Structures are given as C-alpha cells and as structure tokens.
Amino acid sequence: MIEVDSGENPMYSWISVRDSGIGMDKTEYAALFKRFENSTNENGFGIGMPLALSILKGQGGDIDVDFGGMGEGTTFILKFFK
C-alpha cells in the first residue's frame, strides 16, 4: 500500500509518500542517495533517489526520510521551500 499526502506550513510546502513495506534501517541512509549503491543492475537501477534529490535541490527543495522502524514502512517527504 502507498499513501500520498501533502500540506503546507509557513516555511515550505510538502508532499509525503509512505509505503507499507518492510522499511529501512537508518544505516542504509548514507547509501540511499548514491547512484547505483546496493544495485545489482547497472543498466538503469539505482538512480531514482539521487535524481529526485538533485532535481529538488536544484529547485531549492530537499528530501527527508522517516524510517519508521523495521516492518513499518518508510516515508519520503519532499519539501519545497518558500
């Protein structure tokens, strides 16, 4: 299951995407935004998160990750600063 939400506060607008998968461990965070890190196929896998972060930073935004704990899914929060 994928849950998408959005909102706004005085500092930024945001979009969050949460999955209900097995989740991620915080030790995986360093590799999350590196191209082809932990990838088994160099023909297109492993560039999604680095590309998304690059695009958001180019627009003055950022991505936060809430790991939630193993077995609880992961939430990605795309922030668009005002």
KOLGU-4560 file (N, C-alpha, C; in nm, 3 decimals, padded with zeros to 5 digits):
<recs>
<n_xx: 00.084 n_yy: -00.117 n_zz: 00.000 ca_xx: 00.000 ca_yy: 00.000 ca_zz: 00.000 c_xx: 00.090 c_yy: 00.124 c_zz: 00.000 mol: A seq: 1 type: MET>
<n_xx: 00.053 n_yy: 00.224 n_zz: -00.080 ca_xx: 00.124 ca_yy: 00.352 ca_zz: -00.087 c_xx: 00.027 c_yy: 00.462 c_zz: -00.045 mol: A seq: 2 type: ILE>
<n_xx: 00.071 n_yy: 00.549 n_zz: 00.045 ca_xx: -00.011 ca_yy: 00.660 ca_zz: 00.092 c_xx: 00.059 c_yy: 00.791 c_zz: 00.056 mol: A seq: 3 type: GLU>
<n_xx: -00.014 n_yy: 00.879 n_zz: -00.012 ca_xx: 00.041 ca_yy: 01.009 ca_zz: -00.052 c_xx: -00.037 c_yy: 01.118 c_zz: 00.022 mol: A seq: 4 type: VAL>
<n_xx: 00.037 n_yy: 01.216 n_zz: 00.074 ca_xx: -00.025 ca_yy: 01.325 ca_zz: 00.147 c_xx: 00.048 c_yy: 01.454 c_zz: 00.109 mol: A seq: 5 type: ASP>
<n_xx: -00.011 n_yy: 01.567 n_zz: 00.138 ca_xx: 00.054 ca_yy: 01.695 ca_zz: 00.109 c_xx: 00.007 c_yy: 01.798 c_zz: 00.211 mol: A seq: 6 type: SER>
<n_xx: 00.081 n_yy: 01.906 n_zz: 00.218 ca_xx: 00.044 ca_yy: 02.011 ca_zz: 00.311 c_xx: 00.134 c_yy: 02.132 c_zz: 00.294 mol: A seq: 7 type: GLY>
<n_xx: 00.115 n_yy: 02.225 n_zz: 00.384 ca_xx: 00.189 ca_yy: 02.350 ca_zz: 00.376 c_xx: 00.206 c_yy: 02.405 c_zz: 00.517 mol: A seq: 8 type: GLU>
<n_xx: 00.318 n_yy: 02.468 n_zz: 00.542 ca_xx: 00.340 ca_yy: 02.542 ca_zz: 00.665 c_xx: 00.408 c_yy: 02.673 c_zz: 00.627 mol: A seq: 9 type: ASN>
<n_xx: 00.438 n_yy: 02.761 n_zz: 00.721 ca_xx: 00.498 ca_yy: 02.890 ca_zz: 00.684 c_xx: 00.634 c_yy: 02.880 c_zz: 00.615 mol: A seq: 10 type: PRO>
<n_xx: 00.705 n_yy: 02.769 n_zz: 00.633 ca_xx: 00.839 ca_yy: 02.755 ca_zz: 00.575 c_xx: 00.842 c_yy: 02.685 c_zz: 00.440 mol: A seq: 11 type: MET>
<n_xx: 00.754 n_yy: 02.587 n_zz: 00.421 ca_xx: 00.759 ca_yy: 02.508 ca_zz: 00.298 c_xx: 00.627 c_yy: 02.437 c_zz: 00.271 mol: A seq: 12 type: TYR>
<n_xx: 00.609 n_yy: 02.398 n_zz: 00.146 ca_xx: 00.502 ca_yy: 02.305 ca_zz: 00.106 c_xx: 00.566 c_yy: 02.168 c_zz: 00.100 mol: A seq: 13 type: SER>
<n_xx: 00.488 n_yy: 02.063 n_zz: 00.120 ca_xx: 00.546 ca_yy: 01.929 ca_zz: 00.120 c_xx: 00.451 c_yy: 01.827 c_zz: 00.059 mol: A seq: 14 type: TRP>
<n_xx: 00.513 n_yy: 01.721 n_zz: 00.011 ca_xx: 00.442 ca_yy: 01.602 ca_zz: -00.037 c_xx: 00.511 c_yy: 01.484 c_zz: 00.031 mol: A seq: 15 type: ILE>
<n_xx: 00.432 n_yy: 01.398 n_zz: 00.094 ca_xx: 00.491 ca_yy: 01.279 ca_zz: 00.155 c_xx: 00.439 c_yy: 01.154 c_zz: 00.084 mol: A seq: 16 type: SER>
<n_xx: 00.528 n_yy: 01.057 n_zz: 00.073 ca_xx: 00.495 ca_yy: 00.928 ca_zz: 00.013 c_xx: 00.538 c_yy: 00.821 c_zz: 00.112 mol: A seq: 17 type: VAL>
<n_xx: 00.441 n_yy: 00.744 n_zz: 00.158 ca_xx: 00.469 ca_yy: 00.639 ca_zz: 00.258 c_xx: 00.430 c_yy: 00.504 c_zz: 00.200 mol: A seq: 18 type: ARG>
<n_xx: 00.519 n_yy: 00.408 n_zz: 00.220 ca_xx: 00.485 ca_yy: 00.272 ca_zz: 00.179 c_xx: 00.463 c_yy: 00.187 c_zz: 00.303 mol: A seq: 19 type: ASP>
<n_xx: 00.407 n_yy: 00.070 n_zz: 00.285 ca_xx: 00.382 ca_yy: -00.020 ca_zz: 00.397 c_xx: 00.472 c_yy: -00.143 c_zz: 00.387 mol: A seq: 20 type: SER>
<n_xx: 00.590 n_yy: -00.124 n_zz: 00.327 ca_xx: 00.683 ca_yy: -00.235 ca_zz: 00.309 c_xx: 00.758 c_yy: -00.270 c_zz: 00.437 mol: A seq: 21 type: GLY>
<n_xx: 00.869 n_yy: -00.339 n_zz: 00.421 ca_xx: 00.946 ca_yy: -00.386 ca_zz: 00.536 c_xx: 01.024 c_yy: -00.274 c_zz: 00.603 mol: A seq: 22 type: ILE>
<n_xx: 01.034 n_yy: -00.158 n_zz: 00.540 ca_xx: 01.106 ca_yy: -00.046 ca_zz: 00.599 c_xx: 01.253 c_yy: -00.053 c_zz: 00.569 mol: A seq: 23 type: GLY>
<n_xx: 01.324 n_yy: 00.046 n_zz: 00.620 ca_xx: 01.468 ca_yy: 00.054 ca_zz: 00.600 c_xx: 01.534 c_yy: 00.077 c_zz: 00.735 mol: A seq: 24 type: MET>
<n_xx: 01.657 n_yy: 00.036 n_zz: 00.744 ca_xx: 01.737 ca_yy: 00.062 ca_zz: 00.863 c_xx: 01.810 c_yy: 00.195 c_zz: 00.843 mol: A seq: 25 type: ASP>
<n_xx: 01.828 n_yy: 00.271 n_zz: 00.950 ca_xx: 01.894 ca_yy: 00.401 ca_zz: 00.939 c_xx: 02.036 c_yy: 00.391 c_zz: 00.886 mol: A seq: 26 type: LYS>
<n_xx: 02.098 n_yy: 00.275 n_zz: 00.900 ca_xx: 02.235 ca_yy: 00.259 ca_zz: 00.848 c_xx: 02.237 c_yy: 00.260 c_zz: 00.696 mol: A seq: 27 type: THR>
<n_xx: 02.123 n_yy: 00.241 n_zz: 00.631 ca_xx: 02.115 ca_yy: 00.244 ca_zz: 00.486 c_xx: 02.103 c_yy: 00.386 c_zz: 00.430 mol: A seq: 28 type: GLU>
<n_xx: 02.084 n_yy: 00.485 n_zz: 00.518 ca_xx: 02.060 ca_yy: 00.622 ca_zz: 00.474 c_xx: 02.175 c_yy: 00.677 c_zz: 00.390 mol: A seq: 29 type: TYR>
<n_xx: 02.298 n_yy: 00.654 n_zz: 00.431 ca_xx: 02.414 ca_yy: 00.708 ca_zz: 00.360 c_xx: 02.417 c_yy: 00.662 c_zz: 00.214 mol: A seq: 30 type: ALA>
<n_xx: 02.375 n_yy: 00.540 n_zz: 00.188 ca_xx: 02.378 ca_yy: 00.486 ca_zz: 00.052 c_xx: 02.253 c_yy: 00.521 c_zz: -00.028 mol: A seq: 31 type: ALA>
<n_xx: 02.150 n_yy: 00.570 n_zz: 00.037 ca_xx: 02.022 ca_yy: 00.593 ca_zz: -00.029 c_xx: 02.030 c_yy: 00.691 c_zz: -00.145 mol: A seq: 32 type: LEU>
<n_xx: 02.113 n_yy: 00.793 n_zz: -00.132 ca_xx: 02.121 ca_yy: 00.897 ca_zz: -00.235 c_xx: 02.248 c_yy: 00.888 c_zz: -00.319 mol: A seq: 33 type: PHE>
<n_xx: 02.314 n_yy: 00.771 n_zz: -00.318 ca_xx: 02.432 ca_yy: 00.749 ca_zz: -00.403 c_xx: 02.391 c_yy: 00.664 c_zz: -00.522 mol: A seq: 34 type: LYS>
<n_xx: 02.436 n_yy: 00.704 n_zz: -00.640 ca_xx: 02.399 ca_yy: 00.630 ca_zz: -00.762 c_xx: 02.451 c_yy: 00.486 c_zz: -00.759 mol: A seq: 35 type: ARG>
<n_xx: 02.365 n_yy: 00.394 n_zz: -00.794 ca_xx: 02.395 ca_yy: 00.252 ca_zz: -00.808 c_xx: 02.444 c_yy: 00.184 c_zz: -00.680 mol: A seq: 36 type: PHE>
<n_xx: 02.431 n_yy: 00.249 n_zz: -00.567 ca_xx: 02.470 ca_yy: 00.187 ca_zz: -00.441 c_xx: 02.372 c_yy: 00.074 c_zz: -00.410 mol: A seq: 37 type: GLU>
<n_xx: 02.420 n_yy: -00.040 n_zz: -00.372 ca_xx: 02.340 ca_yy: -00.159 ca_zz: -00.341 c_xx: 02.258 c_yy: -00.206 c_zz: -00.460 mol: A seq: 38 type: ASN>
<n_xx: 02.299 n_yy: -00.171 n_zz: -00.581 ca_xx: 02.227 ca_yy: -00.211 ca_zz: -00.701 c_xx: 02.290 c_yy: -00.336 c_zz: -00.761 mol: A seq: 39 type: SER>
<n_xx: 02.207 n_yy: -00.422 n_zz: -00.816 ca_xx: 02.259 ca_yy: -00.542 ca_zz: -00.881 c_xx: 02.256 c_yy: -00.529 c_zz: -01.032 mol: A seq: 40 type: THR>
<n_xx: 02.204 n_yy: -00.418 n_zz: -01.084 ca_xx: 02.191 ca_yy: -00.398 ca_zz: -01.228 c_xx: 02.235 c_yy: -00.257 c_zz: -01.263 mol: A seq: 41 type: ASN>
<n_xx: 02.343 n_yy: -00.243 n_zz: -01.340 ca_xx: 02.395 ca_yy: -00.111 ca_zz: -01.374 c_xx: 02.328 c_yy: -00.053 c_zz: -01.499 mol: A seq: 42 type: GLU>
<n_xx: 02.222 n_yy: -00.114 n_zz: -01.546 ca_xx: 02.154 ca_yy: -00.065 ca_zz: -01.666 c_xx: 02.026 c_yy: 00.010 c_zz: -01.633 mol: A seq: 43 type: ASN>
<n_xx: 02.026 n_yy: 00.091 n_zz: -01.530 ca_xx: 01.910 ca_yy: 00.174 ca_zz: -01.503 c_xx: 01.859 c_yy: 00.172 c_zz: -01.361 mol: A seq: 44 type: GLY>
<n_xx: 01.901 n_yy: 00.080 n_zz: -01.278 ca_xx: 01.856 ca_yy: 00.077 ca_zz: -01.139 c_xx: 01.954 c_yy: 00.155 c_zz: -01.052 mol: A seq: 45 type: PHE>
<n_xx: 01.901 n_yy: 00.217 n_zz: -00.950 ca_xx: 01.989 ca_yy: 00.283 ca_zz: -00.855 c_xx: 02.009 c_yy: 00.432 c_zz: -00.878 mol: A seq: 46 type: GLY>
<n_xx: 01.930 n_yy: 00.495 n_zz: -00.964 ca_xx: 01.946 ca_yy: 00.638 ca_zz: -00.985 c_xx: 01.824 c_yy: 00.719 c_zz: -00.945 mol: A seq: 47 type: ILE>
<n_xx: 01.716 n_yy: 00.654 n_zz: -00.907 ca_xx: 01.591 ca_yy: 00.724 ca_zz: -00.876 c_xx: 01.601 c_yy: 00.824 c_zz: -00.764 mol: A seq: 48 type: GLY>
<n_xx: 01.649 n_yy: 00.783 n_zz: -00.649 ca_xx: 01.659 ca_yy: 00.874 ca_zz: -00.534 c_xx: 01.765 c_yy: 00.982 c_zz: -00.556 mol: A seq: 49 type: MET>
<n_xx: 01.884 n_yy: 00.949 n_zz: -00.607 ca_xx: 01.981 ca_yy: 01.057 ca_zz: -00.634 c_xx: 01.928 c_yy: 01.159 c_zz: -00.735 mol: A seq: 50 type: PRO>
<n_xx: 01.855 n_yy: 01.113 n_zz: -00.835 ca_xx: 01.799 ca_yy: 01.203 ca_zz: -00.935 c_xx: 01.690 c_yy: 01.291 c_zz: -00.873 mol: A seq: 51 type: LEU>
<n_xx: 01.603 n_yy: 01.233 n_zz: -00.794 ca_xx: 01.497 ca_yy: 01.310 ca_zz: -00.728 c_xx: 01.557 c_yy: 01.417 c_zz: -00.636 mol: A seq: 52 type: ALA>
<n_xx: 01.659 n_yy: 01.381 n_zz: -00.560 ca_xx: 01.723 ca_yy: 01.477 ca_zz: -00.470 c_xx: 01.790 c_yy: 01.589 c_zz: -00.549 mol: A seq: 53 type: LEU>
<n_xx: 01.857 n_yy: 01.554 n_zz: -00.657 ca_xx: 01.922 ca_yy: 01.655 ca_zz: -00.741 c_xx: 01.821 c_yy: 01.754 c_zz: -00.799 mol: A seq: 54 type: SER>
<n_xx: 01.709 n_yy: 01.705 n_zz: -00.845 ca_xx: 01.604 ca_yy: 01.792 ca_zz: -00.902 c_xx: 01.548 c_yy: 01.883 c_zz: -00.793 mol: A seq: 55 type: ILE>
<n_xx: 01.516 n_yy: 01.828 n_zz: -00.678 ca_xx: 01.459 ca_yy: 01.910 ca_zz: -00.570 c_xx: 01.559 c_yy: 02.014 c_zz: -00.522 mol: A seq: 56 type: LEU>
<n_xx: 01.685 n_yy: 01.977 n_zz: -00.504 ca_xx: 01.785 ca_yy: 02.074 ca_zz: -00.460 c_xx: 01.803 c_yy: 02.184 c_zz: -00.565 mol: A seq: 57 type: LYS>
<n_xx: 01.794 n_yy: 02.148 n_zz: -00.693 ca_xx: 01.803 ca_yy: 02.247 ca_zz: -00.799 c_xx: 01.690 c_yy: 02.348 c_zz: -00.796 mol: A seq: 58 type: GLY>
<n_xx: 01.578 n_yy: 02.310 n_zz: -00.735 ca_xx: 01.462 ca_yy: 02.398 ca_zz: -00.723 c_xx: 01.453 c_yy: 02.460 c_zz: -00.582 mol: A seq: 59 type: GLN>
<n_xx: 01.560 n_yy: 02.443 n_zz: -00.501 ca_xx: 01.561 ca_yy: 02.499 ca_zz: -00.367 c_xx: 01.487 c_yy: 02.414 c_zz: -00.265 mol: A seq: 60 type: GLY>
<n_xx: 01.469 n_yy: 02.286 n_zz: -00.292 ca_xx: 01.398 ca_yy: 02.196 ca_zz: -00.201 c_xx: 01.489 c_yy: 02.094 c_zz: -00.138 mol: A seq: 61 type: GLY>
<n_xx: 01.429 n_yy: 01.994 n_zz: -00.076 ca_xx: 01.505 ca_yy: 01.889 ca_zz: -00.010 c_xx: 01.416 c_yy: 01.766 c_zz: 00.009 mol: A seq: 62 type: ASP>
<n_xx: 01.476 n_yy: 01.655 n_zz: 00.047 ca_xx: 01.402 ca_yy: 01.532 ca_zz: 00.077 c_xx: 01.441 c_yy: 01.486 c_zz: 00.217 mol: A seq: 63 type: ILE>
<n_xx: 01.342 n_yy: 01.461 n_zz: 00.301 ca_xx: 01.363 ca_yy: 01.400 ca_zz: 00.432 c_xx: 01.312 c_yy: 01.257 c_zz: 00.428 mol: A seq: 64 type: ASP>
<n_xx: 01.370 n_yy: 01.173 n_zz: 00.513 ca_xx: 01.328 ca_yy: 01.033 ca_zz: 00.519 c_xx: 01.293 c_yy: 00.999 c_zz: 00.663 mol: A seq: 65 type: VAL>
<n_xx: 01.175 n_yy: 00.942 n_zz: 00.684 ca_xx: 01.134 ca_yy: 00.891 ca_zz: 00.815 c_xx: 01.132 c_yy: 00.740 c_zz: 00.803 mol: A seq: 66 type: ASP>
<n_xx: 01.228 n_yy: 00.675 n_zz: 00.867 ca_xx: 01.242 ca_yy: 00.530 ca_zz: 00.854 c_xx: 01.134 c_yy: 00.453 c_zz: 00.926 mol: A seq: 67 type: PHE>
<n_xx: 01.077 n_yy: 00.507 n_zz: 01.029 ca_xx: 00.963 ca_yy: 00.445 ca_zz: 01.095 c_xx: 00.992 c_yy: 00.318 c_zz: 01.170 mol: A seq: 68 type: GLY>
<n_xx: 01.098 n_yy: 00.249 n_zz: 01.140 ca_xx: 01.130 ca_yy: 00.123 ca_zz: 01.206 c_xx: 01.107 c_yy: 00.005 c_zz: 01.114 mol: A seq: 69 type: GLY>
<n_xx: 01.180 n_yy: -00.101 n_zz: 01.138 ca_xx: 01.169 ca_yy: -00.219 ca_zz: 01.054 c_xx: 01.028 c_yy: -00.276 c_zz: 01.064 mol: A seq: 70 type: MET>
<n_xx: 00.970 n_yy: -00.307 n_zz: 00.949 ca_xx: 00.836 ca_yy: -00.363 ca_zz: 00.943 c_xx: 00.726 c_yy: -00.258 c_zz: 00.940 mol: A seq: 71 type: GLY>
<n_xx: 00.762 n_yy: -00.130 n_zz: 00.942 ca_xx: 00.662 ca_yy: -00.024 ca_zz: 00.947 c_xx: 00.664 c_yy: 00.065 c_zz: 00.822 mol: A seq: 72 type: GLU>
<n_xx: 00.738 n_yy: 00.029 n_zz: 00.721 ca_xx: 00.743 ca_yy: 00.110 ca_zz: 00.601 c_xx: 00.834 c_yy: 00.231 c_zz: 00.616 mol: A seq: 73 type: GLY>
<n_xx: 00.844 n_yy: 00.309 n_zz: 00.509 ca_xx: 00.930 ca_yy: 00.427 ca_zz: 00.505 c_xx: 00.851 c_yy: 00.542 c_zz: 00.447 mol: A seq: 74 type: THR>
<n_xx: 00.875 n_yy: 00.664 n_zz: 00.497 ca_xx: 00.809 ca_yy: 00.782 ca_zz: 00.445 c_xx: 00.913 c_yy: 00.877 c_zz: 00.388 mol: A seq: 75 type: THR>
<n_xx: 00.893 n_yy: 00.920 n_zz: 00.264 ca_xx: 00.978 ca_yy: 01.019 ca_zz: 00.200 c_xx: 00.900 c_yy: 01.149 c_zz: 00.194 mol: A seq: 76 type: PHE>
<n_xx: 00.961 n_yy: 01.257 n_zz: 00.242 ca_xx: 00.896 ca_yy: 01.388 ca_zz: 00.247 c_xx: 00.971 c_yy: 01.483 c_zz: 00.155 mol: A seq: 77 type: ILE>
<n_xx: 00.904 n_yy: 01.526 n_zz: 00.048 ca_xx: 00.961 ca_yy: 01.619 ca_zz: -00.047 c_xx: 00.922 c_yy: 01.759 c_zz: -00.003 mol: A seq: 78 type: LEU>
<n_xx: 01.022 n_yy: 01.842 n_zz: 00.025 ca_xx: 00.997 ca_yy: 01.977 ca_zz: 00.076 c_xx: 01.029 c_yy: 02.080 c_zz: -00.031 mol: A seq: 79 type: LYS>
<n_xx: 00.936 n_yy: 02.174 n_zz: -00.048 ca_xx: 00.951 ca_yy: 02.283 ca_zz: -00.144 c_xx: 00.950 c_yy: 02.413 c_zz: -00.063 mol: A seq: 80 type: PHE>
<n_xx: 01.070 n_yy: 02.469 n_zz: -00.038 ca_xx: 01.082 ca_yy: 02.586 ca_zz: 00.048 c_xx: 01.027 c_yy: 02.710 c_zz: -00.020 mol: A seq: 81 type: PHE>
<n_xx: 00.971 n_yy: 02.799 n_zz: 00.061 ca_xx: 00.911 ca_yy: 02.922 ca_zz: 00.009 c_xx: 01.013 c_yy: 03.032 c_zz: -00.002 mol: A seq: 82 type: LYS>
</recs>
